[in-house]
């Protein structure tokens, strides 16, 4: 079958933040505590400082004591 017979194509507008779009390249910010680069607007502003989530106490991981 032809593609035109299988699909209807039309332009659409998607209402979502640009950082959720595939291929988004946002500003890279540096954590004022550890110097880690922060992507995708994931920084936390606390007491006037820009922090990565780990330095802000919002880490998704814990350090392992096993080696």
C-alpha angles and dihedrals in degrees: 000000000000119000090238089058092051102043141035111214125204138153116256137184118229116206106209136110114282092237089066092057120099113262096019111165108190134178114291113226127191123231110243092218108043102012093236116153113247120208136189097025092290094138123122120219111215127167090342094307128114109230136181113237093257093056089045089057094252098111119153091211140051126215114256120228090203120096 
